[in-house]
């Protein structure tokens, strides 16, 4: 029953005048039915549901990384994307900052779909075309923001993911900033290979470090995956339980001019396109 109905004596009839329609209606409360709660409605019940639907692409190519000195975070920062604003609002973090833009090629589109009380991002289905360059591709990409470079600081980053085995391929990038080759440096979360193994990756200018547990997260259910980099260790947690860890050098610094990307390393060919759904993406630099 609706929360805003008035509680009446058991077995009695309550009449309410509906002003908009001018109709007199009667409401019967069953003796076995529990009384509805009183008091104000929760905030989510007073708001219209967010609008699901297709996100229009704002471009086809990733932003060009401007040359010059690359900075790092000068203070702790936390960002989180719930994607609950709907298709009518910009894709921004919970504070309305660090906006992301949808990019797509070959008809690749992103869709906001219902997830719990909010929304999640659904990515294009895994492409089966013989020519990979013809495959639909779509990602979310931010703008250059050196405040999201952790440098040598400790950090956590991760997301909630939903995949099936039909979504798997040799590369499926969930979120990343930077690249692991070319001396750029990087942090990344991915689900690679046909086994559905999640992995956390950080890379300096000379070496790649990967924490990958032998477990399958492409089982058609939601999983929370978190990567944690401390001074000398990189660990991966799945649904709150640590599953694997590797040592990393304390002096390894992650700093690059690349934007934060979700769902692939770009919109171009060979982008390690993610397939499935992503929600609750976050980054916390201490």
C-alpha positions as CSV (number, residue, x, y, z in Angstrom):
1,X,0.0,0.0,0.0
2,X,1.1,3.6,-0.6
3,X,2.9,5.2,2.3
4,X,0.8,8.4,2.2
5,X,-2.5,6.7,2.9
6,X,-4.1,7.4,6.3
7,X,-4.2,4.5,8.8
8,X,-7.8,3.7,9.8
9,X,-9.4,1.4,12.4
10,X,-9.4,-2.3,11.4
11,X,-12.4,-3.1,9.3
12,X,-13.4,0.5,8.7
13,X,-13.8,2.4,5.4
14,X,-11.7,5.5,4.7
15,X,-13.0,8.0,2.1
16,X,-10.7,10.3,0.3
17,X,-11.7,13.1,-2.0
18,X,-9.4,13.2,-5.1
19,X,-9.3,16.9,-5.9
20,X,-7.8,16.6,-9.4
21,X,-10.6,14.3,-10.6
22,X,-13.4,15.2,-8.3
23,X,-14.0,11.5,-7.5
24,X,-15.0,10.1,-4.1
25,X,-13.2,6.8,-3.5
26,X,-13.2,4.2,-0.7
27,X,-10.2,2.4,0.7
28,X,-10.5,-0.8,2.7
29,X,-7.7,-1.9,5.1
30,X,-7.6,-5.7,5.5
31,X,-7.3,-6.8,9.2
32,X,-4.4,-9.0,8.2
33,X,-2.5,-6.3,6.3
34,X,0.3,-4.5,8.3
35,X,-0.2,-0.8,8.9
36,X,1.9,1.2,6.4
37,X,4.8,3.2,8.0
38,X,4.1,6.8,8.9
39,X,6.4,9.8,8.6
40,X,8.2,11.3,5.6
41,X,8.9,9.3,2.5
42,X,12.6,8.3,1.8
43,X,14.3,10.7,-0.6
44,X,14.5,8.2,-3.5
45,X,10.7,7.8,-3.3
46,X,10.1,11.5,-3.9
47,X,12.3,11.7,-7.0
48,X,11.4,10.6,-10.5
49,X,13.4,7.6,-11.6
50,X,16.5,8.4,-13.7
51,X,16.1,8.2,-17.4
52,X,17.6,5.1,-19.1
53,X,18.4,5.0,-22.8
54,X,21.2,5.5,-25.3
55,X,24.0,8.0,-24.7
56,X,24.7,10.0,-27.8
57,X,28.3,10.0,-28.8
58,X,30.2,13.3,-28.6
59,X,33.0,12.1,-30.8
60,X,34.8,9.3,-32.6
61,X,38.4,9.7,-31.5
62,X,40.2,10.1,-28.2
63,X,41.5,13.4,-27.1
64,X,45.1,14.2,-28.0
65,X,47.5,14.3,-25.1
66,X,49.1,17.7,-25.0
67,X,52.9,17.7,-24.5
68,X,54.5,19.3,-21.6
69,X,55.2,18.6,-17.9
70,X,52.9,16.1,-16.3
71,X,51.7,16.7,-12.7
72,X,50.6,14.4,-10.0
73,X,47.9,14.7,-7.2
74,X,49.0,17.2,-4.7
75,X,46.4,16.1,-2.1
76,X,44.0,13.2,-1.5
77,X,41.2,13.0,-4.0
78,X,38.2,10.6,-4.4
79,X,35.9,10.4,-7.4
80,X,33.0,8.0,-8.0
81,X,30.7,7.5,-11.0
82,X,27.2,5.9,-10.3
83,X,25.8,6.9,-13.7
84,X,22.4,7.5,-12.0
85,X,21.9,11.0,-13.5
86,X,20.3,9.6,-16.6
87,X,20.7,10.3,-20.3
88,X,19.5,13.9,-19.8
89,X,22.5,14.9,-17.7
90,X,26.2,14.9,-18.2
91,X,28.1,11.8,-17.1
92,X,29.9,13.3,-14.1
93,X,31.1,12.0,-10.7
94,X,28.9,12.3,-7.5
95,X,30.1,15.9,-7.0
96,X,29.2,16.9,-10.6
97,X,32.9,17.1,-11.7
98,X,35.3,15.1,-13.8
99,X,32.9,14.8,-16.7
100,X,33.1,11.8,-19.1
101,X,32.1,11.9,-22.7
102,X,30.8,8.9,-24.7
103,X,32.9,8.1,-27.8
104,X,32.0,5.6,-30.5
105,X,33.0,4.2,-33.9
106,X,31.3,2.0,-36.4
107,X,27.9,2.5,-34.8
108,X,29.1,1.6,-31.3
109,X,26.8,3.1,-28.6
110,X,26.6,3.1,-24.8
111,X,23.3,2.6,-23.0
112,X,22.2,3.4,-19.5
113,X,20.2,0.5,-18.2
114,X,18.4,0.0,-14.8
115,X,20.5,-1.4,-12.0
116,X,19.1,-1.5,-8.5
117,X,17.6,1.9,-7.7
118,X,19.8,3.5,-10.3
119,X,21.5,2.9,-13.6
120,X,24.6,1.2,-15.1
121,X,26.4,1.5,-18.4
122,X,25.9,-1.2,-20.9
123,X,28.6,-1.6,-23.6
124,X,28.3,-3.0,-27.1
125,X,28.0,-6.8,-27.5
126,X,31.2,-8.6,-28.2
127,X,31.9,-8.3,-31.9
128,X,32.2,-11.4,-34.0
129,X,33.0,-9.8,-37.4
130,X,36.0,-11.2,-39.2
131,X,37.5,-7.7,-39.7
132,X,38.1,-6.2,-36.3
133,X,38.4,-2.7,-37.8
134,X,34.7,-2.9,-38.6
135,X,33.5,-3.7,-35.1
136,X,31.3,-1.3,-33.1
137,X,33.3,0.3,-30.4
138,X,32.3,2.7,-27.6
139,X,33.9,4.0,-24.3
140,X,33.6,6.7,-21.8
141,X,36.5,9.2,-21.7
142,X,37.4,12.1,-19.5
143,X,39.6,15.1,-20.1
144,X,43.2,15.5,-19.1
145,X,43.3,15.8,-15.3
146,X,46.7,15.5,-13.7
147,X,45.1,15.5,-10.3
148,X,44.1,11.9,-11.1
149,X,47.8,10.8,-11.4
150,X,48.7,9.1,-8.1
151,X,52.5,9.4,-8.6
152,X,53.9,7.3,-5.7
153,X,50.8,7.8,-3.5
154,X,48.7,4.9,-2.2
155,X,45.5,4.4,-4.1
156,X,42.4,2.3,-4.7
157,X,40.3,2.1,-7.8
158,X,37.7,-0.3,-9.1
159,X,34.2,-0.9,-10.4
160,X,31.2,-3.2,-10.2
161,X,31.0,-5.4,-13.3
162,X,28.5,-7.8,-14.9
163,X,29.8,-10.1,-17.7
164,X,29.0,-13.5,-19.2
165,X,31.3,-15.8,-21.1
166,X,29.9,-14.4,-24.4
167,X,31.4,-11.0,-23.4
168,X,34.9,-12.3,-23.0
169,X,37.8,-11.8,-25.4
170,X,41.6,-11.5,-25.3
171,X,41.2,-7.9,-23.9
172,X,38.4,-6.3,-21.9
173,X,39.5,-3.1,-20.2
174,X,37.2,-1.9,-17.4
175,X,39.0,1.3,-16.4
176,X,42.4,2.8,-17.0
177,X,44.6,5.9,-17.1
178,X,47.6,5.8,-19.2
179,X,49.3,3.0,-21.1
180,X,51.7,0.2,-20.2
181,X,54.0,0.7,-23.1
182,X,56.0,3.5,-24.4
183,X,57.2,4.7,-21.0
184,X,53.9,6.4,-20.3
185,X,52.9,4.6,-17.0
186,X,49.4,3.3,-16.2
187,X,46.9,2.0,-13.7
188,X,44.2,-0.4,-15.0
189,X,41.5,-2.8,-14.2
190,X,40.6,-5.4,-16.8
191,X,39.0,-8.8,-17.4
192,X,41.1,-10.5,-19.9
193,X,41.3,-14.0,-21.5
194,X,38.6,-16.5,-22.0
195,X,38.8,-17.7,-18.4
196,X,37.2,-14.5,-17.1
197,X,40.0,-13.6,-14.8
198,X,40.0,-10.1,-13.4
199,X,43.3,-8.3,-13.0
200,X,44.8,-5.2,-11.6
201,X,47.7,-3.6,-13.5
202,X,50.1,-0.8,-12.7
203,X,53.0,0.1,-14.9
204,X,56.0,2.4,-14.5
205,X,58.3,3.4,-17.3
206,X,60.1,0.0,-17.5
207,X,57.9,-2.8,-16.1
208,X,54.3,-4.0,-15.8
209,X,52.9,-5.4,-12.5
210,X,49.8,-7.5,-12.5
211,X,47.7,-9.1,-9.8
212,X,45.4,-11.7,-11.3
213,X,43.5,-14.4,-9.4
214,X,42.5,-17.7,-11.0
215,X,38.8,-17.1,-10.7
216,X,36.0,-16.5,-13.1
217,X,33.9,-13.3,-12.7
218,X,32.1,-13.7,-16.1
219,X,29.2,-15.7,-14.5
220,X,26.3,-13.3,-15.3
221,X,26.2,-11.8,-11.8
222,X,27.5,-8.5,-10.4
223,X,30.9,-8.4,-8.8
224,X,32.7,-5.6,-7.0
225,X,36.4,-5.5,-8.0
226,X,38.9,-3.3,-6.3
227,X,42.6,-2.7,-7.0
228,X,44.7,-1.5,-4.0
229,X,48.2,-0.1,-4.4
230,X,50.2,0.5,-1.3
231,X,53.8,1.6,-1.0
232,X,55.2,-1.8,-2.1
233,X,52.2,-4.0,-3.0
234,X,49.4,-4.3,-5.6
235,X,46.4,-6.3,-4.5
236,X,43.0,-7.2,-6.0
237,X,39.8,-7.8,-4.1
238,X,36.7,-9.3,-5.5
239,X,33.5,-8.8,-3.5
240,X,35.5,-7.6,-0.5
241,X,37.9,-10.6,-0.4
242,X,41.5,-10.3,-1.4
243,X,42.3,-12.8,-4.1
244,X,45.8,-12.0,-5.3
245,X,48.7,-9.6,-4.7
246,X,52.2,-8.9,-6.2
247,X,55.1,-6.8,-4.9
248,X,55.8,-3.4,-6.5
249,X,58.8,-1.1,-6.1
250,X,58.1,1.8,-3.6
251,X,59.6,4.3,-6.1
252,X,57.2,3.4,-8.9
253,X,55.4,6.5,-10.0
254,X,52.3,6.7,-12.2
255,X,51.9,10.0,-14.0
256,X,50.7,10.6,-17.5
257,X,48.7,13.1,-19.6
258,X,46.1,10.6,-20.7
259,X,42.4,11.0,-19.6
260,X,40.6,8.5,-17.5
261,X,38.9,5.9,-19.7
262,X,36.1,3.4,-18.9
263,X,35.4,0.4,-21.2
264,X,38.5,0.5,-23.4
265,X,41.8,2.2,-24.1
266,X,40.2,4.3,-26.8
267,X,37.6,4.1,-29.5
268,X,40.0,3.1,-32.2
269,X,40.8,-0.3,-33.6
270,X,42.4,-2.7,-31.1
271,X,41.0,-0.8,-28.1
272,X,40.5,-3.9,-25.8
273,X,36.7,-3.2,-25.9
274,X,34.7,-4.1,-22.8
275,X,31.4,-6.0,-23.3
276,X,28.8,-6.2,-20.5
277,X,27.8,-3.7,-17.9
278,X,29.8,-1.4,-15.6
279,X,28.7,0.5,-12.5
280,X,30.1,2.4,-9.5
281,X,33.5,3.2,-10.9
282,X,35.8,4.9,-8.4
283,X,39.3,6.2,-7.8
284,X,40.7,7.2,-4.4
285,X,44.2,8.6,-4.1
286,X,45.4,9.0,-0.5
